[in-house]
């Protein structure tokens, strides 16, 4: 199963962070509009992501809720009929919430950098350091921590959970 080291933070100064990201970026920006519906699951998280062009993908992931970098195992499957899939999963599993966001994607080497404007929540940074199959999480963790320093992200802005949980008020995160 693919893995990455993931970290999220509240953006206190979005314009400043964007400038710092742009100075380090090796690719981007790519603007994405994403509509994520989360479904009730006994383990992990399952979401249907629909893009502005009507395409979709089903994403399952497992990641501990912890402040700071965390290893995330995930699977992504393209969905040719996102509306039909949403209806099927809503009826069979029930929904846990919905997150709509405008994401600006950059790459810094192998790290995906997301500058997210989340409806009803605000501005966030998300880093995903993509790990190779045989790689330990330690090198990805070191890379995430280095990028946090270079992007001047303070530790008291790190959050410990998914956006859907923040919207549902279930987080132990640092909120301002």
Phi and psi in degrees as GROMACS dihedral restraints (atoms count N, CA, C in turn):
[ dihedral_restraints ]
;  ai    aj    ak    al  type     phi  dphi    fc
    3     4     5     6     1   -58.8    20    10
    4     5     6     7     1   151.0    20    10
    6     7     8     9     1  -137.8    20    10
    7     8     9    10     1   154.6    20    10
    9    10    11    12     1  -148.7    20    10
   10    11    12    13     1   165.2    20    10
   12    13    14    15     1   -99.0    20    10
   13    14    15    16     1   124.9    20    10
   15    16    17    18     1  -122.1    20    10
   16    17    18    19     1   145.2    20    10
   18    19    20    21     1  -150.0    20    10
   19    20    21    22     1   142.6    20    10
   21    22    23    24     1  -126.9    20    10
   22    23    24    25     1   148.3    20    10
   24    25    26    27     1  -147.3    20    10
   25    26    27    28     1   149.7    20    10
   27    28    29    30     1   -72.8    20    10
   28    29    30    31     1   135.4    20    10
   30    31    32    33     1   -92.1    20    10
   31    32    33    34     1   112.0    20    10
   33    34    35    36     1   -80.4    20    10
   34    35    36    37     1   -38.2    20    10
   36    37    38    39     1  -126.5    20    10
   37    38    39    40     1    79.1    20    10
   39    40    41    42     1   -56.0    20    10
   40    41    42    43     1   -41.5    20    10
   42    43    44    45     1   -64.9    20    10
   43    44    45    46     1   -41.0    20    10
   45    46    47    48     1   -65.0    20    10
   46    47    48    49     1   -44.9    20    10
   48    49    50    51     1   -63.2    20    10
   49    50    51    52     1   -41.7    20    10
   51    52    53    54     1   -58.2    20    10
   52    53    54    55     1   -44.3    20    10
   54    55    56    57     1   -61.1    20    10
   55    56    57    58     1   -43.8    20    10
   57    58    59    60     1   -64.3    20    10
   58    59    60    61     1   -42.2    20    10
   60    61    62    63     1   -61.6    20    10
   61    62    63    64     1   -46.2    20    10
   63    64    65    66     1   -61.0    20    10
   64    65    66    67     1   -33.0    20    10
   66    67    68    69     1   -68.3    20    10
   67    68    69    70     1   -30.0    20    10
   69    70    71    72     1   -97.1    20    10
   70    71    72    73     1   -16.8    20    10
   72    73    74    75     1   -63.9    20    10
   73    74    75    76     1   140.0    20    10
   75    76    77    78     1  -101.8    20    10
   76    77    78    79     1   -11.7    20    10
   78    79    80    81     1  -158.9    20    10
   79    80    81    82     1   155.7    20    10
   81    82    83    84     1   108.2    20    10
   82    83    84    85     1   175.5    20    10
   84    85    86    87     1   -86.8    20    10
   85    86    87    88     1   150.8    20    10
   87    88    89    90     1  -122.7    20    10
   88    89    90    91     1   124.5    20    10
   90    91    92    93     1   -92.6    20    10
   91    92    93    94     1   129.3    20    10
   93    94    95    96     1  -128.6    20    10
   94    95    96    97     1   135.6    20    10
   96    97    98    99     1  -105.7    20    10
   97    98    99   100     1   121.5    20    10
   99   100   101   102     1  -125.1    20    10
  100   101   102   103     1   136.6    20    10
  102   103   104   105     1  -122.7    20    10
  103   104   105   106     1   105.5    20    10
  105   106   107   108     1  -105.9    20    10
  106   107   108   109     1   123.7    20    10
  108   109   110   111     1  -106.6    20    10
  109   110   111   112     1   124.0    20    10
  111   112   113   114     1   -97.4    20    10
  112   113   114   115     1   143.1    20    10
  114   115   116   117     1  -117.0    20    10
  115   116   117   118     1   153.8    20    10
  117   118   119   120     1   -68.6    20    10
  118   119   120   121     1   128.5    20    10
  120   121   122   123     1  -139.9    20    10
  121   122   123   124     1   150.6    20    10
  123   124   125   126     1   -72.2    20    10
  124   125   126   127     1   -26.9    20    10
  126   127   128   129     1  -139.4    20    10
  127   128   129   130     1   152.7    20    10
  129   130   131   132     1    60.9    20    10
  130   131   132   133     1  -161.9    20    10
  132   133   134   135     1  -131.7    20    10
  133   134   135   136     1   141.1    20    10
  135   136   137   138     1  -125.0    20    10
  136   137   138   139     1   125.8    20    10
  138   139   140   141     1  -136.9    20    10
  139   140   141   142     1   148.3    20    10
  141   142   143   144     1  -103.7    20    10
  142   143   144   145     1   119.7    20    10
  144   145   146   147     1  -104.4    20    10
  145   146   147   148     1   126.8    20    10
  147   148   149   150     1  -117.0    20    10
  148   149   150   151     1   132.1    20    10
  150   151   152   153     1   -95.9    20    10
  151   152   153   154     1   166.9    20    10
  153   154   155   156     1   -59.1    20    10
  154   155   156   157     1   -29.2    20    10
  156   157   158   159     1   -82.7    20    10
  157   158   159   160     1     2.9    20    10
  159   160   161   162     1    90.9    20    10
  160   161   162   163     1    -6.5    20    10
  162   163   164   165     1   -76.7    20    10
  163   164   165   166     1   162.3    20    10
  165   166   167   168     1  -149.6    20    10
  166   167   168   169     1   168.0    20    10
  168   169   170   171     1  -150.8    20    10
  169   170   171   172     1   146.6    20    10
  171   172   173   174     1  -100.6    20    10
  172   173   174   175     1   129.6    20    10
  174   175   176   177     1  -126.3    20    10
  175   176   177   178     1   125.0    20    10
  177   178   179   180     1  -113.1    20    10
  178   179   180   181     1   134.5    20    10
  180   181   182   183     1  -147.1    20    10
  181   182   183   184     1   153.5    20    10
  183   184   185   186     1  -125.8    20    10
  184   185   186   187     1   124.2    20    10
  186   187   188   189     1  -152.3    20    10
  187   188   189   190     1   134.3    20    10
  189   190   191   192     1   -68.0    20    10
  190   191   192   193     1   144.8    20    10
  192   193   194   195     1   -82.3    20    10
  193   194   195   196     1   102.9    20    10
  195   196   197   198     1  -148.8    20    10
  196   197   198   199     1   145.9    20    10
  198   199   200   201     1   -72.7    20    10
  199   200   201   202     1   129.5    20    10
  201   202   203   204     1   102.9    20    10
  202   203   204   205     1  -176.7    20    10
  204   205   206   207     1   -61.7    20    10
  205   206   207   208     1   139.2    20    10
  207   208   209   210     1  -140.9    20    10
  208   209   210   211     1   145.5    20    10
  210   211   212   213     1   -79.1    20    10
  211   212   213   214     1   131.9    20    10
  213   214   215   216     1  -120.6    20    10
  214   215   216   217     1   125.1    20    10
  216   217   218   219     1   -98.2    20    10
  217   218   219   220     1   135.1    20    10
  219   220   221   222     1  -147.0    20    10
  220   221   222   223     1   157.1    20    10
  222   223   224   225     1  -132.1    20    10
  223   224   225   226     1   138.6    20    10
  225   226   227   228     1  -128.2    20    10
  226   227   228   229     1   129.6    20    10
  228   229   230   231     1  -128.4    20    10
  229   230   231   232     1   128.3    20    10
  231   232   233   234     1   -61.9    20    10
  232   233   234   235     1   145.8    20    10
  234   235   236   237     1  -125.1    20    10
  235   236   237   238     1   112.0    20    10
  237   238   239   240     1   -72.5    20    10
  238   239   240   241     1   -22.8    20    10
  240   241   242   243     1  -128.6    20    10
  241   242   243   244     1    77.8    20    10
  243   244   245   246     1   -60.7    20    10
  244   245   246   247     1   -38.0    20    10
  246   247   248   249     1   -64.6    20    10
  247   248   249   250     1   -43.4    20    10
  249   250   251   252     1   -64.8    20    10
  250   251   252   253     1   -40.8    20    10
  252   253   254   255     1   -65.3    20    10
  253   254   255   256     1   -41.1    20    10
  255   256   257   258     1   -59.7    20    10
  256   257   258   259     1   -47.0    20    10
  258   259   260   261     1   -60.9    20    10
  259   260   261   262     1   -45.6    20    10
  261   262   263   264     1   -59.4    20    10
  262   263   264   265     1   -48.4    20    10
  264   265   266   267     1   -71.1    20    10
  265   266   267   268     1   -36.4    20    10
  267   268   269   270     1   -59.7    20    10
  268   269   270   271     1   -45.0    20    10
  270   271   272   273     1   -71.0    20    10
  271   272   273   274     1   -34.5    20    10
  273   274   275   276     1   -88.2    20    10
  274   275   276   277     1   -29.6    20    10
  276   277   278   279     1  -123.0    20    10
  277   278   279   280     1   -22.8    20    10
  279   280   281   282     1    80.9    20    10
  280   281   282   283     1   156.0    20    10
  282   283   284   285     1  -101.2    20    10
  283   284   285   286     1   146.9    20    10
  285   286   287   288     1  -100.1    20    10
  286   287   288   289     1   -14.4    20    10
  288   289   290   291     1   153.2    20    10
  289   290   291   292     1   174.4    20    10
  291   292   293   294     1  -137.7    20    10
  292   293   294   295     1   137.3    20    10
  294   295   296   297     1  -126.5    20    10
  295   296   297   298     1   123.4    20    10
  297   298   299   300     1  -113.4    20    10
  298   299   300   301     1   131.5    20    10
  300   301   302   303     1  -147.8    20    10
  301   302   303   304     1   157.6    20    10
  303   304   305   306     1  -108.3    20    10
  304   305   306   307     1   117.4    20    10
  306   307   308   309     1  -114.5    20    10
  307   308   309   310     1   130.7    20    10
  309   310   311   312     1  -106.5    20    10
  310   311   312   313     1   118.8    20    10
  312   313   314   315     1  -101.9    20    10
  313   314   315   316     1   130.7    20    10
  315   316   317   318     1  -126.4    20    10
  316   317   318   319     1   159.2    20    10
  318   319   320   321     1  -116.1    20    10
  319   320   321   322     1   133.8    20    10
  321   322   323   324     1  -120.4    20    10
  322   323   324   325     1    97.2    20    10
  324   325   326   327     1    63.2    20    10
  325   326   327   328     1  -124.7    20    10
  327   328   329   330     1   -91.5    20    10
  328   329   330   331     1     0.7    20    10
  330   331   332   333     1   -92.7    20    10
  331   332   333   334     1   126.6    20    10
  333   334   335   336     1   -83.9    20    10
  334   335   336   337     1   125.6    20    10
  336   337   338   339     1  -112.5    20    10
  337   338   339   340     1   120.3    20    10
  339   340   341   342     1  -110.4    20    10
  340   341   342   343     1   125.9    20    10
  342   343   344   345     1  -104.5    20    10
  343   344   345   346     1   108.3    20    10
  345   346   347   348     1  -108.2    20    10
  346   347   348   349     1   132.5    20    10
  348   349   350   351     1  -107.9    20    10
  349   350   351   352     1   103.8    20    10
  351   352   353   354     1   -98.9    20    10
  352   353   354   355     1   124.6    20    10
  354   355   356   357     1   -56.0    20    10
  355   356   357   358     1   129.2    20    10
  357   358   359   360     1    73.0    20    10
  358   359   360   361     1     2.9    20    10
  360   361   362   363     1  -121.8    20    10
  361   362   363   364     1   -45.1    20    10
  363   364   365   366     1   125.1    20    10
  364   365   366   367     1  -151.4    20    10
  366   367   368   369     1  -108.3    20    10
  367   368   369   370     1   136.3    20    10
  369   370   371   372     1  -140.6    20    10
  370   371   372   373     1   158.0    20    10
  372   373   374   375     1  -112.8    20    10
  373   374   375   376     1   137.1    20    10
  375   376   377   378     1  -131.5    20    10
  376   377   378   379     1   130.8    20    10
  378   379   380   381     1  -111.1    20    10
  379   380   381   382     1   136.4    20    10
  381   382   383   384     1  -130.3    20    10
  382   383   384   385     1   105.2    20    10
  384   385   386   387     1   -89.3    20    10
  385   386   387   388     1   110.0    20    10
  387   388   389   390     1   -75.9    20    10
  388   389   390   391     1   126.3    20    10
  390   391   392   393     1   -97.8    20    10
  391   392   393   394     1   145.8    20    10
  393   394   395   396     1   -77.3    20    10
  394   395   396   397     1   164.3    20    10
  396   397   398   399     1   -56.1    20    10
  397   398   399   400     1   -40.2    20    10
  399   400   401   402     1  -100.0    20    10
  400   401   402   403     1     8.8    20    10
  402   403   404   405     1   -87.1    20    10
  403   404   405   406     1   139.8    20    10
  405   406   407   408     1   -75.8    20    10
  406   407   408   409     1   157.7    20    10
  408   409   410   411     1   -70.2    20    10
  409   410   411   412     1   -16.7    20    10
  411   412   413   414     1   -62.2    20    10
  412   413   414   415     1   -42.1    20    10
  414   415   416   417     1   -67.3    20    10
  415   416   417   418     1   -37.8    20    10
  417   418   419   420     1   -66.5    20    10
  418   419   420   421     1   -38.3    20    10
  420   421   422   423     1   -62.6    20    10
  421   422   423   424     1   -44.3    20    10
  423   424   425   426     1   -61.5    20    10
  424   425   426   427     1   -41.4    20    10
  426   427   428   429     1   -65.1    20    10
  427   428   429   430     1   -42.9    20    10
  429   430   431   432     1   -61.6    20    10
  430   431   432   433     1   -45.1    20    10
  432   433   434   435     1   -64.9    20    10
  433   434   435   436     1   -37.9    20    10
  435   436   437   438     1   -63.6    20    10
  436   437   438   439     1   -44.0    20    10
  438   439   440   441     1   -65.6    20    10
  439   440   441   442     1   -37.2    20    10
  441   442   443   444     1   -58.8    20    10
  442   443   444   445     1   -41.7    20    10
  444   445   446   447     1   -66.3    20    10
  445   446   447   448     1   -46.5    20    10
  447   448   449   450     1   -63.9    20    10
  448   449   450   451     1   -31.7    20    10
  450   451   452   453     1   -89.9    20    10
  451   452   453   454     1     1.7    20    10
  453   454   455   456     1    57.7    20    10
  454   455   456   457     1    45.1    20    10
  456   457   458   459     1   -92.7    20    10
  457   458   459   460     1   116.9    20    10
  459   460   461   462     1   -74.4    20    10
  460   461   462   463     1   144.4    20    10
  462   463   464   465     1   -62.5    20    10
  463   464   465   466     1   -26.6    20    10
  465   466   467   468     1   -78.3    20    10
  466   467   468   469     1     0.4    20    10
  468   469   470   471     1  -101.6    20    10
  469   470   471   472     1    -4.2    20    10
  471   472   473   474     1   -68.9    20    10
  472   473   474   475     1   143.3    20    10
  474   475   476   477     1  -118.3    20    10
  475   476   477   478     1   159.7    20    10
  477   478   479   480     1  -111.9    20    10
  478   479   480   481     1    12.0    20    10
  480   481   482   483     1  -156.0    20    10
  481   482   483   484     1  -180.0    20    10
  483   484   485   486     1   -78.2    20    10
  484   485   486   487     1   157.0    20    10
  486   487   488   489     1   -56.7    20    10
  487   488   489   490     1   -38.0    20    10
  489   490   491   492     1   -60.7    20    10
  490   491   492   493     1   -35.9    20    10
  492   493   494   495     1   -71.4    20    10
  493   494   495   496     1   -36.0    20    10
  495   496   497   498     1   -62.0    20    10
  496   497   498   499     1   -43.7    20    10
  498   499   500   501     1   -63.6    20    10
  499   500   501   502     1   -33.8    20    10
  501   502   503   504     1   -86.7    20    10
  502   503   504   505     1     0.5    20    10
  504   505   506   507     1    70.6    20    10
  505   506   507   508     1    29.1    20    10
  507   508   509   510     1  -106.3    20    10
  508   509   510   511     1    17.6    20    10
  510   511   512   513     1  -101.1    20    10
  511   512   513   514     1   152.5    20    10
  513   514   515   516     1  -101.5    20    10
  514   515   516   517     1    20.3    20    10
  516   517   518   519     1   -74.4    20    10
  517   518   519   520     1   167.3    20    10
  519   520   521   522     1   -80.1    20    10
  520   521   522   523     1   109.4    20    10
  522   523   524   525     1  -115.7    20    10
  523   524   525   526     1   151.9    20    10
